[in-house]
């Protein structure tokens, strides 16, 4: 700040007028002193150059007072504080944080409603798991039947290379199909037992 605003004391005004009469004050001080006769309520803006001029001329005039004493006796008018404009990025961040806080409060208030929705979603999820289990069992059954039928026809056709007796070929093919069926049944049952064991552990 290169100037101060003061309401000068009576003594300060007298000294300024004395300096003006003796040395011819700068035009800025002269204009301020001549604005009106009543100087008790006048606000005067003094620049640093004008204060230095007063200090020098008071010394030359032999005045015992000093400028800082006259200023302390006067009333200094401080400038009104004006906050700087807010940073747009900071303002945007504050708005975003406020929006997130409002969302958190909203989720907290609707927590019980969301819980019921979650329960419904869980029920739909259980139905989906059951459908997957049914599909898996159907695929396993189809594979089981295809394995038995495929084994029967494969052995029956391959037996034609060894013998032309249909009875022997059918008997060997049937025994092979039953053996494969029992083996497939064993693996299916073992897999089901493992799935049930995993399900029990999850509970």
SEBALO-68685 format. One line per field, with one value per atom (N, C-alpha, C): atom name; residue number from 1; x, y, z. Coordinates in steps of 0.02 Angstrom, whole numbers, padded with zeros to 5 digits, always signed. Last residue first. Layout:
# SEBALO-68685
name	[CA_...] .
resi	[NUM_...] .
X	[X_...] .
Y	[Y_...] .
Z	[Z_...] .
This chain:
# SEBALO-68685
name	[N_CA_C_N_CA_C_N_CA_C_N_CA_C_N_CA_C_N_CA_C_N_CA_C_N_CA_C_N_CA_C_N_CA_C_N_CA_C_N_CA_C_N_CA_C_N_CA_C_N_CA_C_N_CA_C_N_CA_C_N_CA_C_N_CA_C_N_CA_C_N_CA_C_N_CA_C_N_CA_C_N_CA_C_N_CA_C_N_CA_C_N_CA_C_N_CA_C_N_CA_C_N_CA_C_N_CA_C_N_CA_C_N_CA_C_N_CA_C_N_CA_C_N_CA_C_N_CA_C_N_CA_C_N_CA_C_N_CA_C_N_CA_C_N_CA_C_N_CA_C_N_CA_C_N_CA_C_N_CA_C_N_CA_C_N_CA_C_N_CA_C_N_CA_C_N_CA_C_N_CA_C_N_CA_C_N_CA_C_N_CA_C_N_CA_C_N_CA_C_N_CA_C_N_CA_C_N_CA_C_N_CA_C_N_CA_C_N_CA_C_N_CA_C_N_CA_C_N_CA_C_N_CA_C_N_CA_C_N_CA_C_N_CA_C_N_CA_C_N_CA_C_N_CA_C_N_CA_C_N_CA_C_N_CA_C_N_CA_C_N_CA_C_N_CA_C_N_CA_C_N_CA_C_N_CA_C_N_CA_C_N_CA_C_N_CA_C_N_CA_C_N_CA_C_N_CA_C_N_CA_C_N_CA_C_N_CA_C_N_CA_C_N_CA_C_N_CA_C_N_CA_C_N_CA_C_N_CA_C_N_CA_C_N_CA_C_N_CA_C_N_CA_C_N_CA_C_N_CA_C_N_CA_C_N_CA_C_N_CA_C_N_CA_C_N_CA_C_N_CA_C_N_CA_C_N_CA_C_N_CA_C_N_CA_C_N_CA_C_N_CA_C_N_CA_C_N_CA_C_N_CA_C_N_CA_C_N_CA_C_N_CA_C_N_CA_C_N_CA_C_N_CA_C_N_CA_C_N_CA_C_N_CA_C_N_CA_C_N_CA_C_N_CA_C_N_CA_C_N_CA_C_N_CA_C_N_CA_C_N_CA_C_N_CA_C_N_CA_C_N_CA_C_N_CA_C_N_CA_C_N_CA_C_N_CA_C_N_CA_C_N_CA_C_N_CA_C_N_CA_C_N_CA_C_N_CA_C_N_CA_C_N_CA_C_N_CA_C_N_CA_C_N_CA_C_N_CA_C_N_CA_C_N_CA_C_N_CA_C_N_CA_C_N_CA_C_N_CA_C_N_CA_C_N_CA_C_N_CA_C_N_CA_C_N_CA_C_N_CA_C_N_CA_C_N_CA_C_N_CA_C_N_CA_C_N_CA_C_N_CA_C_N_CA_C_N_CA_C_N_CA_C_N_CA_C_N_CA_C_N_CA_C_N_CA_C_N_CA_C_N_CA_C_N_CA_C_N_CA_C_N_CA_C_N_CA_C_N_CA_C_N_CA_C_N_CA_C_N_CA_C_N_CA_C_N_CA_C_N_CA_C_N_CA_C_N_CA_C_N_CA_C_N_CA_C_N_CA_C_N_CA_C_N_CA_C_N_CA_C_N_CA_C_N_CA_C_N_CA_C] .
resi	[203_203_203_202_202_202_201_201_201_200_200_200_199_199_199_198_198_198_197_197_197_196_196_196_195_195_195_194_194_194_193_193_193_192_192_192_191_191_191_190_190_190_189_189_189_188_188_188_187_187_187_186_186_186_185_185_185_184_184_184_183_183_183_182_182_182_181_181_181_180_180_180_179_179_179_178_178_178_177_177_177_176_176_176_175_175_175_174_174_174_173_173_173_172_172_172_171_171_171_170_170_170_169_169_169_168_168_168_167_167_167_166_166_166_165_165_165_164_164_164_163_163_163_162_162_162_161_161_161_160_160_160_159_159_159_158_158_158_157_157_157_156_156_156_155_155_155_154_154_154_153_153_153_152_152_152_151_151_151_150_150_150_149_149_149_148_148_148_147_147_147_146_146_146_145_145_145_144_144_144_143_143_143_142_142_142_141_141_141_140_140_140_139_139_139_138_138_138_137_137_137_136_136_136_135_135_135_134_134_134_133_133_133_132_132_132_131_131_131_130_130_130_129_129_129_128_128_128_127_127_127_126_126_126_125_125_125_124_124_124_123_123_123_122_122_122_121_121_121_120_120_120_119_119_119_118_118_118_117_117_117_116_116_116_115_115_115_114_114_114_113_113_113_112_112_112_111_111_111_110_110_110_109_109_109_108_108_108_107_107_107_106_106_106_105_105_105_104_104_104_103_103_103_102_102_102_101_101_101_100_100_100_99_99_99_98_98_98_97_97_97_96_96_96_95_95_95_94_94_94_93_93_93_92_92_92_91_91_91_90_90_90_89_89_89_88_88_88_87_87_87_86_86_86_85_85_85_84_84_84_83_83_83_82_82_82_81_81_81_80_80_80_79_79_79_78_78_78_77_77_77_76_76_76_75_75_75_74_74_74_73_73_73_72_72_72_71_71_71_70_70_70_69_69_69_68_68_68_67_67_67_66_66_66_65_65_65_64_64_64_63_63_63_62_62_62_61_61_61_60_60_60_59_59_59_58_58_58_57_57_57_56_56_56_55_55_55_54_54_54_53_53_53_52_52_52_51_51_51_50_50_50_49_49_49_48_48_48_47_47_47_46_46_46_45_45_45_44_44_44_43_43_43_42_42_42_41_41_41_40_40_40_39_39_39_38_38_38_37_37_37_36_36_36_35_35_35_34_34_34_33_33_33_32_32_32_31_31_31_30_30_30_29_29_29_28_28_28_27_27_27_26_26_26_25_25_25_24_24_24_23_23_23_22_22_22_21_21_21_20_20_20_19_19_19_18_18_18_17_17_17_16_16_16_15_15_15_14_14_14_13_13_13_12_12_12_11_11_11_10_10_10_9_9_9_8_8_8_7_7_7_6_6_6_5_5_5_4_4_4_3_3_3_2_2_2_1_1_1] .
X	[-01105_-01154_-01120_-00990_-01008_-01059_-00998_-00943_-00959_-01108_-01112_-01058_-01054_-01112_-01119_-00952_-00935_-00992_-01034_-00985_-00964_-01103_-01140_-01094_-00996_-01034_-01073_-00957_-00911_-00947_-01072_-01051_-01003_-01067_-01123_-01105_-00952_-00953_-01009_-00993_-00937_-00936_-01096_-01112_-01055_-01020_-01073_-01089_-00935_-00906_-00959_-01032_-00986_-00958_-01091_-01132_-01087_-00983_-01009_-01050_-00976_-00919_-00942_-01099_-01082_-01024_-01086_-01138_-01124_-00981_-00971_-01023_-01049_-00988_-00973_-01154_-01169_-01108_-01081_-01122_-01138_-01024_-00980_-01019_-01139_-01095_-01050_-01185_-01226_-01184_-01082_-01097_-01137_-01092_-01030_-01043_-01222_-01207_-01145_-01210_-01257_-01242_-01115_-01099_-01144_-01188_-01125_-01108_-01293_-01306_-01245_-01233_-01265_-01278_-01087_-01143_-01172_-00971_-01032_-01095_-00827_-00875_-00937_-00740_-00716_-00762_-00804_-00739_-00713_-00914_-00924_-00859_-00874_-00877_-00887_-00894_-00825_-00823_-01032_-01005_-00934_-01038_-01075_-01047_-00959_-00937_-00973_-01039_-00968_-00943_-01163_-01157_-01085_-01125_-01158_-01148_-01070_-01028_-01059_-01183_-01125_-01080_-01265_-01287_-01228_-01183_-01205_-01224_-01162_-01105_-01125_-01292_-01252_-01192_-01327_-01362_-01322_-01234_-01236_-01268_-01268_-01203_-01200_-01395_-01389_-01321_-01358_-01400_-01395_-01283_-01250_-01290_-01383_-01326_-01290_-01464_-01491_-01435_-01378_-01400_-01428_-01364_-01305_-01325_-01494_-01464_-01404_-01504_-01547_-01519_-01407_-01399_-01441_-01463_-01398_-01387_-01577_-01584_-01519_-01519_-01557_-01565_-01463_-01419_-01454_-01580_-01532_-01486_-01633_-01670_-01623_-01537_-01545_-01582_-01557_-01494_-01498_-01681_-01675_-01610_-01639_-01687_-01684_-01555_-01526_-01573_-01646_-01595_-01564_-01715_-01750_-01700_-01613_-01641_-01678_-01592_-01538_-01563_-01711_-01695_-01640_-01691_-01746_-01735_-01582_-01574_-01629_-01633_-01585_-01575_-01710_-01743_-01697_-01610_-01658_-01694_-01542_-01507_-01556_-01575_-01612_-01580_-01486_-01557_-01596_-01365_-01374_-01448_-01385_-01377_-01387_-01387_-01447_-01443_-01258_-01314_-01377_-01188_-01177_-01234_-01238_-01251_-01242_-01186_-01259_-01277_-01049_-01076_-01151_-01044_-01028_-01055_-01075_-01119_-01107_-00966_-01033_-01082_-00864_-00864_-00933_-00904_-00901_-00903_-00892_-00957_-00959_-00754_-00800_-00869_-00709_-00693_-00740_-00753_-00779_-00767_-00676_-00749_-00780_-00548_-00566_-00641_-00561_-00548_-00566_-00582_-00635_-00624_-00543_-00516_-00571_-00628_-00613_-00589_-00556_-00603_-00580_-00514_-00497_-00547_-00615_-00585_-00569_-00575_-00613_-00580_-00581_-00554_-00602_-00561_-00608_-00580_-00418_-00459_-00503_-00426_-00401_-00446_-00384_-00441_-00413_-00322_-00304_-00363_-00330_-00367_-00351_-00185_-00241_-00275_-00081_-00134_-00195_-00002_-00030_-00086_+00034_-00008_-00040_+00116_+00055_+00006_+00218_+00179_+00113_+00269_+00237_+00196_+00323_+00265_+00230_+00357_+00377_+00313_+00383_+00345_+00374_+00461_+00484_+00446_+00515_+00457_+00477_+00606_+00622_+00564_+00597_+00559_+00575_+00667_+00694_+00660_+00579_+00647_+00676_+00470_+00463_+00531_+00521_+00506_+00495_+00534_+00592_+00578_+00401_+00455_+00515_+00334_+00316_+00372_+00397_+00403_+00387_+00358_+00429_+00439_+00221_+00242_+00316_+00225_+00201_+00221_+00271_+00310_+00289_+00168_+00233_+00278_+00017_+00062_+00128_-00130_-00059_-00018_-00289_-00246_-00175_-00395_-00341_-00301_-00555_-00511_-00458_-00613_-00589_-00543_-00657_-00688_-00664_-00583_-00588_-00617_-00578_-00531_-00538_-00678_-00679_-00635_-00658_-00627_-00625_-00607_-00658_-00625_-00495_-00559_-00616_-00369_-00415_-00483_-00297_-00309_-00361_-00293_-00327_-00342_-00216_-00285_-00325_-00095_-00128_-00202_-00060_-00075_-00114_-00043_-00089_-00109_+00054_-00014_-00064_+00157_+00141_+00068_+00167_+00156_+00145_+00271_+00230_+00221_+00336_+00375_+00334_+00247_+00319_+00355_+00118_+00132_+00206_+00136_+00113_+00129_+00172_+00221_+00200_+00050_+00111_+00164_-00035_-00047_+00014_+00024_+00020_+00009_+00003_+00071_+00071_-00139_-00102_-00032_-00161_-00185_-00149_-00106_-00078_-00099_-00190_-00120_-00088_-00309_-00306_-00235_-00275_-00289_-00284_-00348_-00293_-00319_-00390_-00429_-00382_-00305_-00309_-00361_-00245_-00301_-00308_-00090_-00133_-00187_-00006_-00035_-00076_+00038_+00082_+00051_+00043_+00000_+00045] .
Y	[-03649_-03631_-03621_-03697_-03627_-03605_-03833_-03792_-03718_-03873_-03875_-03833_-03857_-03817_-03816_-03953_-03883_-03838_-04069_-04053_-03980_-04063_-04057_-04039_-04082_-04020_-04009_-04213_-04157_-04090_-04284_-04283_-04226_-04265_-04237_-04233_-04338_-04265_-04232_-04467_-04437_-04361_-04485_-04485_-04453_-04482_-04433_-04428_-04592_-04525_-04470_-04697_-04688_-04616_-04685_-04674_-04661_-04722_-04653_-04636_-04856_-04812_-04739_-04903_-04906_-04858_-04880_-04847_-04845_-04967_-04895_-04856_-05086_-05069_-04994_-05079_-05080_-05060_-05084_-05025_-05021_-05211_-05152_-05089_-05290_-05293_-05230_-05256_-05241_-05240_-05304_-05232_-05212_-05441_-05405_-05330_-05464_-05478_-05439_-05428_-05391_-05401_-05524_-05452_-05411_-05641_-05629_-05556_-05618_-05630_-05615_-05607_-05547_-05556_-05662_-05684_-05623_-05636_-05613_-05634_-05568_-05621_-05592_-05459_-05521_-05580_-05354_-05370_-05437_-05339_-05368_-05385_-05269_-05343_-05376_-05138_-05164_-05240_-05132_-05125_-05152_-05152_-05195_-05192_-05047_-05116_-05164_-04938_-04942_-05014_-04962_-04965_-04970_-04952_-05011_-05016_-04822_-04880_-04944_-04745_-04742_-04801_-04775_-04792_-04793_-04726_-04796_-04817_-04591_-04635_-04709_-04542_-04545_-04591_-04550_-04591_-04598_-04456_-04525_-04572_-04339_-04367_-04441_-04321_-04331_-04362_-04303_-04360_-04374_-04184_-04245_-04307_-04096_-04109_-04173_-04101_-04123_-04139_-04047_-04117_-04144_-03918_-03960_-04034_-03871_-03878_-03924_-03872_-03915_-03925_-03775_-03844_-03892_-03662_-03687_-03759_-03650_-03664_-03690_-03621_-03683_-03701_-03495_-03551_-03618_-03422_-03432_-03489_-03423_-03456_-03470_-03347_-03417_-03455_-03222_-03256_-03330_-03189_-03202_-03239_-03172_-03224_-03242_-03062_-03126_-03184_-02965_-02985_-03052_-02958_-02981_-03004_-02908_-02973_-03002_-02783_-02832_-02902_-02721_-02734_-02787_-02714_-02755_-02771_-02627_-02694_-02740_-02509_-02545_-02617_-02475_-02491_-02530_-02450_-02503_-02523_-02340_-02403_-02461_-02211_-02263_-02332_-02137_-02133_-02190_-02168_-02186_-02186_-02114_-02187_-02210_-01978_-02009_-02085_-01959_-01951_-01984_-01981_-02025_-02020_-01874_-01942_-01992_-01766_-01774_-01845_-01789_-01792_-01802_-01768_-01834_-01842_-01631_-01679_-01750_-01578_-01569_-01619_-01612_-01642_-01635_-01531_-01604_-01639_-01403_-01425_-01502_-01402_-01397_-01422_-01408_-01463_-01462_-01285_-01347_-01407_-01200_-01198_-01262_-01232_-01245_-01247_-01187_-01257_-01277_-01048_-01089_-01164_-00970_-01007_-01051_-00820_-00891_-00924_-00659_-00705_-00777_-00602_-00615_-00663_-00493_-00559_-00569_-00340_-00372_-00439_-00233_-00296_-00325_-00060_-00116_-00179_+00018_-00001_-00061_+00119_+00059_+00042_+00274_+00237_+00178_+00338_+00305_+00263_+00488_+00425_+00397_+00555_+00558_+00490_+00524_+00565_+00568_+00455_+00417_+00456_+00560_+00507_+00466_+00632_+00663_+00610_+00539_+00560_+00591_+00528_+00469_+00486_+00656_+00635_+00576_+00745_+00703_+00676_+00908_+00846_+00808_+01022_+00968_+00903_+01107_+01084_+01022_+01164_+01160_+01141_+01164_+01216_+01218_+01050_+01114_+01172_+00955_+00961_+01029_+00977_+00988_+00994_+00939_+01009_+01025_+00798_+00840_+00913_+00757_+00743_+00790_+00797_+00826_+00817_+00712_+00784_+00820_+00587_+00604_+00680_+00602_+00593_+00610_+00608_+00665_+00661_+00479_+00538_+00600_+00401_+00395_+00455_+00501_+00452_+00451_+00518_+00539_+00483_+00571_+00518_+00545_+00622_+00642_+00580_+00666_+00610_+00631_+00781_+00770_+00710_+00826_+00765_+00748_+00941_+00891_+00825_+01044_+00990_+00933_+01152_+01108_+01048_+01208_+01240_+01194_+01102_+01136_+01162_+01089_+01061_+01093_+01128_+01180_+01154_+01015_+01063_+01115_+00954_+00920_+00968_+01043_+01030_+00998_+01031_+01096_+01087_+00900_+00919_+00985_+00911_+00861_+00879_+01009_+01023_+00974_+01028_+00998_+01008_+01191_+01118_+01092_+01306_+01291_+01216_+01337_+01306_+01297_+01408_+01421_+01396_+01365_+01437_+01451_+01227_+01252_+01326_+01222_+01200_+01226_+01264_+01303_+01285_+01161_+01229_+01273_+01057_+01053_+01122_+01104_+01096_+01093_+01100_+01163_+01160_+00963_+01010_+01077_+00917_+00894_+00942_+00974_+00994_+00974_+00905_+00978_+01002_+00752_+00790_+00865_+00686_+00717_+00753_+00536_+00595_+00634_+00455_+00477_+00532_+00327_+00373_+00390_+00306_+00292_+00345_+00222_+00280_+00258_+00107_+00165_+00228_-00059_+00000_+00061] .
Z	[+00199_+00251_+00318_+00138_+00129_+00181_+00172_+00200_+00193_+00095_+00168_+00201_-00033_-00013_+00063_-00033_-00039_-00016_-00023_+00029_+00027_-00143_-00080_-00022_-00231_-00234_-00169_-00195_-00187_-00186_-00233_-00163_-00149_-00371_-00332_-00258_-00403_-00415_-00375_-00370_-00335_-00343_-00463_-00392_-00352_-00582_-00571_-00496_-00567_-00571_-00558_-00566_-00510_-00509_-00691_-00632_-00571_-00772_-00777_-00714_-00733_-00722_-00724_-00776_-00705_-00689_-00914_-00876_-00801_-00947_-00954_-00914_-00919_-00883_-00887_-01010_-00938_-00898_-01130_-01116_-01041_-01120_-01123_-01104_-01124_-01065_-01063_-01253_-01193_-01131_-01334_-01335_-01273_-01307_-01290_-01287_-01359_-01289_-01266_-01493_-01450_-01377_-01535_-01539_-01494_-01514_-01477_-01477_-01606_-01535_-01492_-01731_-01702_-01627_-01791_-01750_-01714_-01855_-01889_-01851_-01773_-01786_-01819_-01793_-01761_-01778_-01848_-01877_-01851_-01771_-01837_-01871_-01661_-01655_-01723_-01699_-01699_-01694_-01680_-01748_-01751_-01541_-01586_-01657_-01492_-01482_-01530_-01536_-01555_-01548_-01477_-01550_-01572_-01339_-01366_-01442_-01331_-01317_-01347_-01359_-01403_-01393_-01250_-01318_-01366_-01145_-01146_-01217_-01183_-01171_-01176_-01188_-01250_-01241_-01052_-01101_-01166_-01000_-00975_-01026_-01064_-01077_-01055_-01006_-01078_-01096_-00871_-00891_-00965_-00881_-00857_-00877_-00922_-00966_-00946_-00808_-00872_-00921_-00712_-00705_-00771_-00762_-00757_-00751_-00750_-00817_-00816_-00610_-00650_-00720_-00578_-00554_-00594_-00638_-00662_-00640_-00559_-00631_-00660_-00436_-00444_-00518_-00466_-00448_-00457_-00487_-00542_-00529_-00360_-00414_-00473_-00295_-00276_-00330_-00357_-00367_-00349_-00307_-00379_-00394_-00175_-00191_-00265_-00188_-00166_-00183_-00224_-00273_-00254_-00104_-00164_-00217_-00024_-00008_-00069_-00083_-00085_-00070_-00051_-00122_-00128_+00085_+00060_-00014_+00087_+00114_+00089_+00038_-00003_+00021_+00149_+00085_+00040_+00243_+00255_+00192_+00184_+00194_+00204_+00159_+00122_+00130_+00236_+00251_+00218_+00172_+00243_+00261_+00047_+00053_+00125_+00086_+00055_+00061_+00133_+00179_+00151_+00013_+00070_+00120_-00063_-00085_-00027_+00008_+00004_-00018_-00015_+00053_+00053_-00154_-00127_-00056_-00156_-00190_-00164_-00089_-00060_-00091_-00178_-00111_-00078_-00286_-00294_-00226_-00231_-00254_-00261_-00209_-00152_-00171_-00341_-00295_-00235_-00389_-00419_-00373_-00309_-00303_-00332_-00355_-00286_-00277_-00486_-00475_-00403_-00466_-00496_-00484_-00313_-00370_-00400_-00270_-00258_-00323_-00254_-00286_-00278_-00087_-00157_-00189_+00013_+00001_-00072_+00066_+00013_-00002_+00201_+00175_+00123_+00186_+00196_+00163_+00258_+00200_+00216_+00404_+00371_+00312_+00446_+00418_+00379_+00593_+00530_+00507_+00671_+00662_+00593_+00756_+00708_+00705_+00836_+00866_+00821_+00747_+00803_+00837_+00663_+00636_+00692_+00747_+00722_+00694_+00764_+00822_+00800_+00637_+00665_+00727_+00619_+00579_+00611_+00770_+00714_+00680_+00845_+00833_+00773_+00835_+00878_+00866_+00693_+00731_+00771_+00606_+00677_+00721_+00472_+00507_+00582_+00440_+00419_+00457_+00495_+00521_+00503_+00413_+00486_+00519_+00290_+00301_+00375_+00309_+00292_+00309_+00337_+00384_+00372_+00220_+00285_+00336_+00128_+00120_+00186_+00176_+00178_+00171_+00147_+00217_+00223_+00007_+00045_+00119_-00024_-00045_-00004_+00022_+00056_+00037_+00028_-00002_+00036_+00113_+00111_+00081_+00105_+00081_+00074_+00232_+00188_+00169_+00277_+00264_+00214_+00396_+00328_+00325_+00514_+00490_+00420_+00539_+00593_+00569_+00452_+00440_+00491_+00373_+00431_+00418_+00245_+00303_+00363_+00111_+00151_+00214_+00027_+00005_+00043_+00058_+00036_+00015_+00087_+00141_+00122_-00037_+00018_+00075_-00110_-00131_-00074_-00043_-00046_-00063_-00069_+00000_+00000_-00211_-00183_-00112_-00229_-00251_-00220_-00084_-00149_-00166_-00005_-00004_-00074_+00032_-00027_-00033_+00145_+00090_+00026_+00228_+00231_+00168_+00202_+00199_+00195_+00221_+00157_+00149_+00353_+00302_+00234_+00408_+00420_+00368_+00369_+00343_+00353_+00442_+00368_+00338_+00572_+00547_+00471_+00578_+00588_+00560_+00561_+00509_+00515_+00679_+00615_+00560_+00773_+00771_+00705_+00748_+00738_+00732_+00656_+00716_+00701_+00505_+00543_+00605_+00464_+00485_+00531_+00328_+00397_+00404_+00230_+00238_+00312_+00145_+00202_+00205_+00008_+00040_+00100_-00050_-00057_-00027_+00000_+00000_+00000] .
